[in-house]
Structure formats: structure tokens, C-alpha cells
């Protein structure tokens, strides 16, 4: 064990992270054991979901921070291939919630879907702790190790588990409140804080253990975090007050069949994650099919709802551009930080914690800013906010390229510019991600609500795959990251994105008119999420469900 006098910056960051982790765990235990039904003015169930999701994000983002480094340093994939695998993995994480959400919506209910997803996730994270041959320096020998199939299985389990858990736990949050409850926005803000707290702590602690002690230690801690989240969710069932249950009683045989579908999908994902070209083809075919179906539905509608669909398509089309650049964080930017940034002894993976920490710091500021501008009547429209988001993500790369200076690999980039690119990308994220989710729920026709939300996440998946392709390009012809090539790519995508942003801002008044905000109908109390209003659970028992809103 290191003497405290010899600790470097990374040791101190990890120690602070551990202290914060135990503090959060202690607070969570106090809240979970409270007898009262509310805590700080919110249902106790919110904090059960807060801590369950916090631990799930702890495990997911902790593992994600290590993944690109694990692929290149342990399994010896070249930089280009590792980026492509990373992009394929993150894209599939955003596609599977479409299946998980559908099964929960129609059959399982959100609570059982989250429980099943949590179990699959825990197993997947713990499988990540299994390592194969050590010491092999030939990539062909290393990747011929049968243990790599356990690694592919672990990724497949995490992807499928995320599909059942990711969207459904957020839906339960909404079910705790009436649609007209003024606490709803603050509830999601609290929940979002849990997401980013878990992401920051997981990145710091899992990343630190994985890089300094051993990969299996880091991945093992991620697995333990997922188990803790699962235990909190199970123990907190009474606090949910029956929310998230199936729309109608499900026979045991039928329930087991649905779980079988989930397990069977692991085998499909296990195949896809190894054959990235198949994923690319599926994304293209599925994307064209979704666009065709959306337009087919749009042209059956009257003028105003049809134009709202056009506005939705405009916003969704920007998703892959933003996320394709933003998700360089876990891929090429992480490798660049590892190779060409003066980190001062701090493990590379710990820099992945900057974004969630910024989210926690900047999130309330942006929420207050939009409210202030709204009161003044000068709040930017949703498409204008998307344009601002693209400007910031593009500017982030340009600032980083300027700060990196020379393409000489011996000239190390100052760590200041890593903080700056993450700052600009985070403020861009706050202009796009929550705004986009809000726009999808406000603008979509009631009978297409779930489909439109699925399309939003689908295009986020496309963006993650695009991120992998951009990352692959930074490897050049040799597959090994070249500093000058990488900076050239960053400069190109930075300027191109700013050019797209200018076009988006110019078109934003037209798209705003398509949104017809002045005539949006009030969905009313009978359209409350999951029927959790004065209609209470009777609506749920009668078969009403939020993602199946009537025409």
C-alpha cells in the first residue's frame, strides 16, 4: 500500500471519490429506512429510483471509461478497430431500449423489466472481470484466446440489460406524479443528478482501480455497484406504491417466455458486436424504414400535426451529428489523452468524470437560464438550441486543436484543453439532450408517442456508431492513432459542424412555425403518465398505458 506522502494526483482523486461514495451510500441507507412516505417534499419512491439508477450508472460509466483502454492495452486491438468496437457497443446500448420498452409497455410492466435488466447487467459486469491470457504481445495470439468470447458475452449481457432497464426506470419516476404535479420537473432534475453522480463516481473509482491495480479489479467494482443498485431497487419496492406493474396480470408461462426472449437476444447481440459491418447495414435499413413509416403516418394527419412531424424529423436528423462528435469522449479523445496529453500522473480514465461533474454543476444554471429567458420572452426555440449545441460541440474541437498546437507527438498537449473541450461539449449537451427529449414528448401525436421516442434514441445509436467510424479514422491506415491525423480530423469535423449549425439557426424560425406551439393541446389529466392521477391505478387496471396513448 502506498504511503500517503507519495500519493499523486490520481491517488488523491480516487480517495476523494471513495469518501463521496461512502457518504452517498450512507445517505441512501438513511432514506431507504425512513418510515415517512416523503423526503424533502418528494415521494420516497423517487429516492429508491435515484439510488438504483445511480449505482447502475456507476457501473455503466465506470466500465465505459475503461473499455477503449482495455481493448487496446489488454486485448491488443489497434486504435482504429478499438474505436469501431466501442462505437458499435454504445450504439447497441441505445437500440435495445426499443425492445425493452416495448415488452415493458405491453406485457411485463416497468418494474419487472428493470429487475430483469438489472440482473442481466450485474452478470454482464461481473463477466467483464474475467481475463484471459496475460503477457501475450502478439495481437493474433491474444485475440485467439477463447476467453475473448467471455468478453463478447459480457458486452452482450450489458447491452441487453441496459435495454430492459435504461428507459423503463425513468418511466417509473413519472408514474409517481400526476401530469399536473408541479414537482415533476424537479423530480426529474433530482433523478438526473443521481445519474451524473453515479457516472462521476464510477468513472473515478472503477477507472482508477482498473488502470492502477488491474482490469478485473475495476470491472469487478462495476459489477458490485450494479448488484448494490439491484438490491436497493428490490428492497424499495413498497415505496413505489404499485407503480410500474404490468398493464394486466401476466401468466407465469408468458412472463418466462418474455424473459426467454431477453436471454435469446443476448446471443444475437453476441454475434453483432463481433461483426460491426452487419450493425452498419442494419442501422441503414432500419433507419430508412423508420423514416418511411414516419412520413407515411405524417401524410395521414391534418396540416398542423403533420408539420409537427416534419419539425420532429428535423431535430432527430441532428442527433447523429451531435452524438457522433460528443461520443469521441470515450473513444478517440480518451486514446489521445492517454498518448498525447500531459496528465501529471492522473490515470486516463479519470478524465471521463469531467463531463458528469460539469453536468451536476451546470445543469441547474441552464435550467434557471431557460426559465429566466422564458419570462423575458427571449428564450431560444428548440431548433435554435440545437444550433447552439452544434456550435459548442464544434467549437470544442477547434479550441482543442488550437491548444494542441504542433502535430509533433513529442509536444504534449496541456491538460487545460481537455477540460475546455469537455466544458464546451457539456454546455452543448445541455442545449440539446433535455431539450430534445422534451420536444419529442410535446410534439409527437399521442398515438405515435412511443415510436417517436424510440426514433430519438435510435438516432442517438446511429450517432454513437458514427462516433466509432470517426474514431476509426483517427487510426489512419496503420490503425495506430497519429497525432497529426487526429488533429486534422478534429479540425475538419469542428468547422463542418459549425457550418451545419449556421444552417440550423437560419432554418430555426421555419421549424419553430412547424411546431405550432400556440395550438398544442393540453393533454389533460386523463393523459397522465401511466394513469397515475385522480384516475389512479384504476386506469392502469383498465389497460391504459402511457406509451399506448389513444388516437
C-alpha positions as CSV (number, residue, x, y, z in Angstrom):
1,X,0.0,0.0,0.0
2,X,1.3,3.5,-0.9
3,X,2.5,5.8,1.8
4,X,0.2,8.9,1.8
5,X,3.2,11.1,1.3
6,X,3.9,9.5,-2.1
7,X,0.4,9.9,-3.4
8,X,0.0,11.5,-6.8
9,X,-3.0,13.5,-8.2
10,X,-4.8,10.3,-9.3
11,X,-4.5,8.8,-5.8
12,X,-6.0,11.9,-4.2
13,X,-8.9,12.0,-6.7
14,X,-9.6,8.3,-6.1
15,X,-9.6,8.8,-2.3
16,X,-11.9,11.8,-2.5
17,X,-14.2,9.7,-4.8
18,X,-14.2,6.9,-2.3
19,X,-15.2,9.2,0.5
20,X,-18.0,10.7,-1.5
21,X,-19.2,7.2,-2.5
22,X,-19.5,6.1,1.1
23,X,-21.2,9.4,2.0
24,X,-23.8,8.8,-0.7
25,X,-24.2,5.2,0.3
26,X,-24.9,6.3,4.0
27,X,-27.4,8.9,3.0
28,X,-29.1,6.4,0.7
29,X,-29.4,3.9,3.6
30,X,-31.0,6.6,5.8
31,X,-33.6,7.5,3.2
32,X,-34.4,3.8,2.4
33,X,-35.1,3.1,6.0
34,X,-37.3,6.1,6.7
35,X,-40.9,5.4,7.7
36,X,-42.4,8.6,6.2
37,X,-43.8,8.5,2.7
38,X,-42.0,11.6,1.6
39,X,-38.5,13.0,1.8
40,X,-37.7,16.7,1.1
41,X,-41.2,17.1,-0.4
42,X,-41.0,14.1,-2.8
43,X,-42.2,10.5,-2.6
44,X,-39.7,8.2,-1.1
45,X,-40.0,6.1,-4.2
46,X,-38.2,8.8,-6.1
47,X,-35.1,8.2,-4.0
48,X,-35.3,4.5,-4.3
49,X,-35.1,5.0,-8.1
50,X,-32.5,7.7,-7.6
51,X,-30.1,5.4,-5.8
52,X,-30.9,2.3,-8.0
53,X,-30.1,4.4,-11.2
54,X,-27.1,6.0,-9.5
55,X,-25.5,2.6,-9.0
56,X,-26.4,1.4,-12.5
57,X,-24.8,4.5,-14.0
58,X,-21.8,3.9,-11.6
59,X,-21.2,0.5,-13.1
60,X,-22.0,1.5,-16.8
61,X,-19.9,4.6,-16.9
62,X,-17.1,3.1,-14.9
63,X,-16.9,0.2,-17.3
64,X,-17.2,2.6,-20.3
65,X,-14.2,4.7,-19.1
66,X,-12.0,1.6,-19.2
67,X,-13.4,0.0,-22.3
68,X,-11.3,1.6,-25.1
69,X,-8.1,1.3,-22.9
70,X,-8.9,-2.4,-22.2
71,X,-9.4,-3.1,-25.9
72,X,-6.1,-1.5,-26.9
73,X,-3.9,-2.4,-23.9
74,X,-5.2,-5.9,-22.9
75,X,-6.8,-7.4,-26.0
76,X,-4.3,-5.5,-28.2
77,X,-6.8,-4.3,-30.8
78,X,-5.3,-1.4,-32.9
79,X,-6.7,2.0,-32.1
80,X,-8.9,2.1,-35.2
81,X,-10.5,-1.3,-34.5
82,X,-11.0,-0.5,-30.8
83,X,-12.8,2.8,-31.7
84,X,-15.1,0.9,-34.1
85,X,-15.9,-1.8,-31.4
86,X,-16.6,1.0,-28.9
87,X,-18.9,2.8,-31.3
88,X,-20.8,-0.5,-32.1
89,X,-21.2,-1.2,-28.4
90,X,-22.5,2.2,-27.4
91,X,-24.9,2.2,-30.4
92,X,-26.4,-1.1,-29.4
93,X,-26.9,0.2,-25.9
94,X,-29.2,2.9,-27.4
95,X,-31.0,0.5,-29.7
96,X,-32.1,-2.2,-27.3
97,X,-34.3,0.1,-25.1
98,X,-36.7,0.0,-28.1
99,X,-37.3,-3.8,-27.4
100,X,-37.1,-3.5,-23.6
101,X,-39.6,-0.5,-23.6
102,X,-42.0,-2.3,-25.9
103,X,-42.1,-5.5,-23.8
104,X,-42.5,-3.5,-20.6
105,X,-45.2,-1.3,-22.1
106,X,-47.3,-4.2,-23.4
107,X,-46.6,-7.0,-21.1
108,X,-44.0,-7.0,-18.3
109,X,-44.5,-3.6,-16.7
110,X,-41.6,-1.3,-16.0
111,X,-40.7,-2.7,-12.5
112,X,-40.2,-6.3,-13.7
113,X,-38.4,-5.1,-16.8
114,X,-36.0,-3.1,-14.6
115,X,-35.5,-6.0,-12.2
116,X,-34.7,-8.4,-15.1
117,X,-32.5,-5.9,-16.8
118,X,-30.6,-5.3,-13.5
119,X,-29.9,-9.0,-13.1
120,X,-28.6,-9.3,-16.6
121,X,-26.5,-6.2,-16.2
122,X,-25.0,-7.4,-12.9
123,X,-24.0,-10.8,-14.6
124,X,-22.5,-8.9,-17.6
125,X,-20.4,-6.6,-15.5
126,X,-19.1,-9.5,-13.4
127,X,-18.2,-11.4,-16.5
128,X,-16.1,-8.4,-17.5
129,X,-13.9,-9.1,-14.5
130,X,-12.8,-12.4,-16.1
131,X,-9.5,-12.0,-18.0
132,X,-7.7,-14.4,-20.4
133,X,-4.1,-14.8,-21.3
134,X,-1.7,-12.4,-19.7
135,X,1.7,-11.5,-21.2
136,X,0.9,-12.2,-24.9
137,X,2.3,-9.4,-27.1
138,X,1.1,-10.7,-30.5
139,X,-2.5,-9.4,-31.2
140,X,-3.3,-12.6,-33.2
141,X,-2.3,-14.8,-30.3
142,X,-4.1,-12.6,-27.8
143,X,-7.4,-12.4,-29.7
144,X,-7.3,-16.2,-30.4
145,X,-7.7,-16.8,-26.7
146,X,-11.1,-18.5,-26.1
147,X,-11.6,-16.1,-23.1
148,X,-12.4,-13.3,-25.6
149,X,-15.7,-15.0,-26.1
150,X,-16.5,-14.3,-22.4
151,X,-15.7,-10.7,-23.1
152,X,-18.1,-10.6,-26.1
153,X,-20.7,-12.3,-23.9
154,X,-20.2,-9.7,-21.1
155,X,-20.7,-6.8,-23.6
156,X,-23.9,-8.6,-25.0
157,X,-25.3,-9.0,-21.5
158,X,-24.7,-5.4,-20.6
159,X,-26.3,-4.2,-23.9
160,X,-29.4,-6.3,-23.3
161,X,-29.6,-5.5,-19.6
162,X,-29.4,-1.8,-20.5
163,X,-32.2,-2.3,-23.0
164,X,-34.6,-3.5,-20.2
165,X,-33.5,-1.0,-17.6
166,X,-32.5,2.2,-19.3
167,X,-35.8,3.7,-20.4
168,X,-38.1,1.9,-18.0
169,X,-36.7,3.2,-14.7
170,X,-37.2,6.8,-16.0
171,X,-40.8,6.0,-16.8
172,X,-41.5,4.9,-13.2
173,X,-40.2,8.3,-12.0
174,X,-43.0,9.9,-14.0
175,X,-45.6,7.5,-12.6
176,X,-45.0,8.7,-9.1
177,X,-46.6,12.1,-10.0
178,X,-49.7,13.4,-11.7
179,X,-49.1,15.1,-15.0
180,X,-50.2,18.4,-13.4
181,X,-48.0,18.0,-10.4
182,X,-45.6,21.0,-10.2
183,X,-43.0,18.7,-8.6
184,X,-42.5,16.7,-11.8
185,X,-39.7,18.8,-13.3
186,X,-37.8,19.0,-10.1
187,X,-38.2,15.2,-9.6
188,X,-36.5,14.6,-13.0
189,X,-33.8,17.1,-12.1
190,X,-33.1,15.2,-8.8
191,X,-33.1,11.9,-10.8
192,X,-30.8,13.3,-13.4
193,X,-28.4,14.4,-10.6
194,X,-28.4,10.7,-9.5
195,X,-27.4,9.6,-13.0
196,X,-24.5,12.0,-13.2
197,X,-23.3,11.5,-9.6
198,X,-23.1,7.7,-10.3
199,X,-21.4,8.4,-13.6
200,X,-18.7,10.6,-12.0
201,X,-18.0,8.3,-9.0
202,X,-18.0,5.2,-11.2
203,X,-15.6,6.8,-13.7
204,X,-13.2,7.8,-10.9
205,X,-13.2,4.7,-8.8
206,X,-13.7,2.0,-11.4
207,X,-11.2,3.7,-13.8
208,X,-8.6,4.2,-11.0
209,X,-8.7,0.5,-9.9
210,X,-8.7,-0.8,-13.5
211,X,-5.7,1.3,-14.6
212,X,-3.6,1.2,-11.4
213,X,-4.3,-2.3,-9.9
214,X,-5.8,-4.4,-12.5
215,X,-8.6,-4.6,-15.1
216,X,-10.5,-7.2,-13.2
217,X,-10.5,-5.0,-10.1
218,X,-12.1,-2.2,-11.9
219,X,-14.7,-4.3,-13.8
220,X,-15.4,-6.2,-10.6
221,X,-16.2,-3.0,-8.7
222,X,-18.5,-2.0,-11.5
223,X,-20.3,-5.4,-11.0
224,X,-20.6,-4.8,-7.3
225,X,-22.1,-1.4,-7.9
226,X,-24.7,-2.9,-10.2
227,X,-25.6,-5.5,-7.5
228,X,-26.0,-2.7,-4.9
229,X,-28.4,-0.9,-7.3
230,X,-30.4,-4.0,-7.8
231,X,-30.7,-4.7,-4.0
232,X,-31.9,-1.1,-3.4
233,X,-34.5,-1.5,-6.1
234,X,-35.8,-4.8,-4.7
235,X,-35.8,-3.5,-1.1
236,X,-37.6,-0.3,-2.2
237,X,-40.5,-2.0,-3.9
238,X,-43.0,-0.9,-1.2
239,X,-42.0,2.8,-1.7
240,X,-43.1,2.6,-5.4
241,X,-46.7,2.1,-4.3
242,X,-47.6,-0.3,-7.2
243,X,-46.2,1.9,-9.9
244,X,-44.6,0.1,-12.9
245,X,-46.7,-3.0,-12.7
246,X,-48.0,-4.8,-15.8
247,X,-51.0,-3.3,-17.6
248,X,-52.8,-6.6,-16.9
249,X,-51.9,-9.7,-14.9
250,X,-49.5,-11.9,-16.8
251,X,-49.4,-15.7,-16.7
252,X,-46.2,-17.2,-15.3
253,X,-45.6,-19.1,-18.6
254,X,-46.0,-15.9,-20.6
255,X,-43.6,-14.0,-18.3
256,X,-41.0,-16.7,-18.6
257,X,-41.4,-16.6,-22.4
258,X,-40.6,-12.9,-22.4
259,X,-37.5,-13.4,-20.2
260,X,-36.5,-16.1,-22.7
261,X,-36.7,-13.6,-25.5
262,X,-34.4,-11.3,-23.5
263,X,-31.9,-14.1,-23.0
264,X,-32.2,-15.1,-26.6
265,X,-31.4,-11.6,-27.7
266,X,-28.1,-11.9,-25.9
267,X,-27.0,-14.5,-28.5
268,X,-27.9,-12.1,-31.3
269,X,-26.0,-9.2,-29.8
270,X,-23.0,-11.5,-29.1
271,X,-22.9,-12.1,-32.8
272,X,-23.5,-8.5,-33.9
273,X,-20.8,-7.0,-31.6
274,X,-18.2,-9.1,-33.4
275,X,-19.3,-8.2,-36.9
276,X,-19.6,-4.4,-36.9
277,X,-20.4,-4.2,-40.7
278,X,-23.7,-6.1,-40.0
279,X,-24.6,-3.4,-37.5
280,X,-23.9,-0.7,-40.0
281,X,-26.2,-2.3,-42.6
282,X,-29.0,-2.9,-40.0
283,X,-28.8,0.8,-39.0
284,X,-29.1,2.0,-42.6
285,X,-32.0,-0.4,-43.5
286,X,-33.9,0.2,-40.2
287,X,-33.3,4.0,-40.4
288,X,-34.8,4.2,-43.9
289,X,-37.7,2.0,-42.8
290,X,-38.4,4.2,-39.8
291,X,-38.3,7.4,-41.9
292,X,-40.7,5.9,-44.5
293,X,-43.1,4.8,-41.8
294,X,-42.9,8.2,-40.1
295,X,-43.6,10.0,-43.4
296,X,-46.5,7.6,-44.1
297,X,-48.1,8.4,-40.8
298,X,-47.4,12.2,-41.2
299,X,-49.2,12.5,-44.5
300,X,-52.3,10.9,-43.0
301,X,-52.5,13.8,-40.5
302,X,-54.0,17.3,-40.8
303,X,-51.7,20.2,-41.5
304,X,-50.6,21.2,-38.0
305,X,-49.7,17.7,-36.6
306,X,-48.1,16.8,-40.0
307,X,-45.8,19.9,-39.8
308,X,-45.0,19.0,-36.2
309,X,-43.8,15.6,-37.5
310,X,-41.6,17.5,-40.0
311,X,-40.2,19.5,-37.1
312,X,-39.5,16.3,-35.2
313,X,-37.7,14.8,-38.2
314,X,-35.6,17.9,-38.5
315,X,-34.5,17.7,-34.8
316,X,-33.9,13.9,-34.9
317,X,-31.7,14.3,-38.0
318,X,-29.3,16.4,-36.0
319,X,-28.9,13.7,-33.3
320,X,-26.2,11.7,-35.1
321,X,-24.2,14.8,-35.9
322,X,-24.1,15.9,-32.3
323,X,-23.6,12.5,-30.7
324,X,-21.1,11.3,-33.3
325,X,-18.8,14.1,-32.1
326,X,-19.7,14.2,-28.5
327,X,-19.0,10.4,-28.0
328,X,-15.4,10.8,-29.1
329,X,-15.0,11.3,-25.3
330,X,-14.9,7.6,-24.6
331,X,-13.1,6.7,-27.8
332,X,-10.6,8.7,-29.8
333,X,-10.4,11.6,-27.2
334,X,-9.6,9.1,-24.4
335,X,-6.9,7.5,-26.5
336,X,-5.5,10.9,-27.4
337,X,-5.5,11.9,-23.7
338,X,-3.6,8.6,-22.9
339,X,-1.0,9.2,-25.6
340,X,-0.5,12.9,-26.1
341,X,-1.8,14.8,-23.0
342,X,0.4,15.9,-20.1
343,X,-1.8,14.2,-17.5
344,X,0.5,14.7,-14.5
345,X,0.2,11.1,-13.4
346,X,-3.6,11.1,-13.4
347,X,-5.0,7.8,-15.0
348,X,-6.6,8.4,-18.4
349,X,-10.0,7.0,-17.5
350,X,-10.5,9.5,-14.7
351,X,-10.9,12.3,-17.2
352,X,-14.2,10.7,-18.2
353,X,-15.6,12.0,-14.9
354,X,-15.3,15.6,-16.1
355,X,-18.5,15.6,-18.1
356,X,-20.9,14.3,-15.4
357,X,-19.3,16.6,-12.9
358,X,-19.9,19.5,-15.2
359,X,-23.5,18.3,-15.7
360,X,-24.1,18.5,-12.0
361,X,-22.6,21.9,-11.8
362,X,-24.1,23.5,-15.0
363,X,-27.4,21.7,-15.1
364,X,-29.2,23.9,-12.5
365,X,-27.7,27.0,-14.1
366,X,-29.1,26.1,-17.5
367,X,-32.5,25.2,-16.1
368,X,-32.6,28.7,-14.4
369,X,-31.3,30.4,-17.5
370,X,-34.1,28.9,-19.7
371,X,-36.7,30.0,-17.1
372,X,-35.3,33.5,-16.9
373,X,-35.2,33.9,-20.7
374,X,-38.7,32.5,-21.0
375,X,-40.0,35.1,-18.6
376,X,-38.4,37.8,-20.7
377,X,-39.9,36.3,-23.8
378,X,-36.4,35.7,-25.4
379,X,-35.9,32.0,-24.8
380,X,-34.4,30.3,-27.9
381,X,-36.7,27.8,-29.7
382,X,-35.8,24.1,-29.6
383,X,-34.3,24.2,-33.1
384,X,-32.2,27.3,-32.2
385,X,-31.0,25.5,-29.1
386,X,-29.9,22.6,-31.3
387,X,-28.0,25.0,-33.4
388,X,-26.3,26.4,-30.4
389,X,-25.4,22.9,-29.2
390,X,-23.8,22.1,-32.5
391,X,-21.8,25.4,-32.4
392,X,-20.4,24.4,-29.0
393,X,-19.5,20.9,-29.8
394,X,-17.7,22.0,-33.0
395,X,-16.0,24.9,-31.2
396,X,-14.8,22.4,-28.5
397,X,-12.8,20.5,-31.1
398,X,-11.4,23.7,-32.7
399,X,-10.3,25.0,-29.2
400,X,-8.7,21.6,-28.6
401,X,-6.8,21.6,-31.9
402,X,-5.6,25.2,-31.3
403,X,-4.4,24.2,-27.8
404,X,-2.7,21.1,-29.0
405,X,-0.5,23.2,-31.3
406,X,2.0,21.1,-33.2
407,X,1.3,17.7,-34.6
408,X,4.6,16.6,-33.2
409,X,3.8,13.6,-30.9
410,X,6.6,14.7,-28.5
411,X,4.9,18.0,-27.9
412,X,2.4,17.1,-25.2
413,X,-1.0,18.9,-25.1
414,X,-1.8,20.8,-21.9
415,X,-4.5,19.2,-19.7
416,X,-6.3,22.5,-19.6
417,X,-7.6,21.9,-23.1
418,X,-9.1,18.6,-22.1
419,X,-11.1,20.5,-19.5
420,X,-12.1,23.1,-22.1
421,X,-13.3,20.6,-24.7
422,X,-15.4,18.8,-22.1
423,X,-16.8,22.1,-20.8
424,X,-18.0,23.2,-24.3
425,X,-19.3,19.7,-25.1
426,X,-21.2,19.6,-21.8
427,X,-22.9,23.0,-22.3
428,X,-23.8,21.8,-25.8
429,X,-25.3,18.6,-24.3
430,X,-27.4,20.7,-22.0
431,X,-28.7,22.7,-25.0
432,X,-29.7,19.5,-26.9
433,X,-30.3,16.4,-24.8
434,X,-33.0,17.5,-22.3
435,X,-34.5,19.9,-24.9
436,X,-34.8,17.1,-27.5
437,X,-36.5,14.8,-25.0
438,X,-39.0,17.5,-24.1
439,X,-39.7,18.3,-27.8
440,X,-40.3,14.6,-28.7
441,X,-42.9,14.3,-25.9
442,X,-44.6,17.6,-26.7
443,X,-44.7,17.4,-30.5
444,X,-45.5,13.8,-31.2
445,X,-49.1,12.7,-31.9
446,X,-50.5,10.8,-29.0
447,X,-50.7,7.5,-30.9
448,X,-47.0,7.8,-32.0
449,X,-45.5,8.9,-28.7
450,X,-43.5,5.7,-28.0
451,X,-42.5,5.3,-31.6
452,X,-41.1,8.9,-31.8
453,X,-39.2,8.5,-28.6
454,X,-37.8,5.2,-29.9
455,X,-36.7,7.0,-33.1
456,X,-34.9,9.7,-30.9
457,X,-32.9,7.0,-29.1
458,X,-32.4,5.1,-32.4
459,X,-30.8,8.1,-34.0
460,X,-28.7,8.6,-30.8
461,X,-27.5,5.0,-31.5
462,X,-26.6,6.0,-35.1
463,X,-24.6,8.9,-33.6
464,X,-22.7,6.5,-31.4
465,X,-21.9,4.3,-34.4
466,X,-20.8,7.4,-36.3
467,X,-18.5,8.2,-33.4
468,X,-16.9,4.8,-33.8
469,X,-16.3,5.4,-37.5
470,X,-14.7,8.8,-36.8
471,X,-12.6,7.2,-34.1
472,X,-11.5,4.5,-36.6
473,X,-10.3,7.2,-39.0
474,X,-8.0,8.7,-36.3
475,X,-6.1,5.4,-36.5
476,X,-5.1,6.2,-40.1
477,X,-4.0,3.4,-42.5
478,X,-1.9,1.7,-39.8
479,X,-4.7,1.5,-37.3
480,X,-2.5,3.3,-34.7
481,X,-3.5,6.8,-33.6
482,X,-1.4,9.5,-35.2
483,X,-1.5,12.9,-33.5
484,X,-1.3,15.0,-36.7
485,X,-4.0,12.9,-38.4
486,X,-6.3,13.1,-35.3
487,X,-5.9,16.9,-35.0
488,X,-6.7,17.2,-38.7
489,X,-9.9,15.2,-38.3
490,X,-10.9,17.2,-35.3
491,X,-10.3,20.4,-37.2
492,X,-12.4,19.2,-40.1
493,X,-15.3,18.0,-38.1
494,X,-15.2,21.1,-35.9
495,X,-15.5,23.5,-38.9
496,X,-18.1,21.3,-40.6
497,X,-20.3,21.2,-37.6
498,X,-20.2,24.9,-37.1
499,X,-21.2,25.3,-40.8
500,X,-24.2,22.9,-40.2
501,X,-25.1,24.9,-37.0
502,X,-25.3,28.1,-39.0
503,X,-27.8,26.5,-41.4
504,X,-29.8,25.1,-38.5
505,X,-30.0,28.6,-36.9
506,X,-31.1,30.0,-40.2
507,X,-33.8,27.4,-40.6
508,X,-34.9,27.5,-36.9
509,X,-37.7,30.2,-37.4
510,X,-39.3,28.0,-40.1
511,X,-39.0,24.8,-37.9
512,X,-40.5,26.7,-35.0
513,X,-43.5,27.6,-37.1
514,X,-43.9,23.9,-37.9
515,X,-44.1,23.2,-34.2
516,X,-47.3,25.2,-33.8
517,X,-46.7,25.7,-30.1
518,X,-49.6,28.1,-29.8
519,X,-52.1,25.4,-30.6
520,X,-50.6,22.4,-28.8
521,X,-53.5,20.7,-26.9
522,X,-53.3,20.3,-23.2
523,X,-53.2,16.5,-22.8
524,X,-55.3,16.8,-19.6
525,X,-55.5,14.7,-16.5
526,X,-56.7,11.6,-18.4
527,X,-53.5,11.6,-20.4
528,X,-51.4,11.4,-17.2
529,X,-48.3,9.2,-17.5
530,X,-49.4,5.6,-16.7
531,X,-52.7,6.9,-15.4
532,X,-51.3,8.0,-12.1
533,X,-53.7,10.8,-11.5
534,X,-57.1,11.1,-9.8
535,X,-57.9,8.2,-12.1
536,X,-55.3,6.4,-10.0
537,X,-54.4,2.8,-10.6
538,X,-57.9,2.1,-12.0
539,X,-56.8,3.4,-15.3
540,X,-53.8,1.0,-15.2
541,X,-56.0,-1.9,-14.4
542,X,-58.3,-0.9,-17.3
543,X,-55.4,-1.3,-19.6
544,X,-54.4,2.4,-20.2
545,X,-50.7,2.9,-20.5
546,X,-48.6,6.0,-21.4
547,X,-46.8,4.7,-24.4
548,X,-50.0,3.5,-25.9
549,X,-51.9,6.8,-25.9
550,X,-55.3,6.6,-27.7
551,X,-55.8,8.4,-31.0
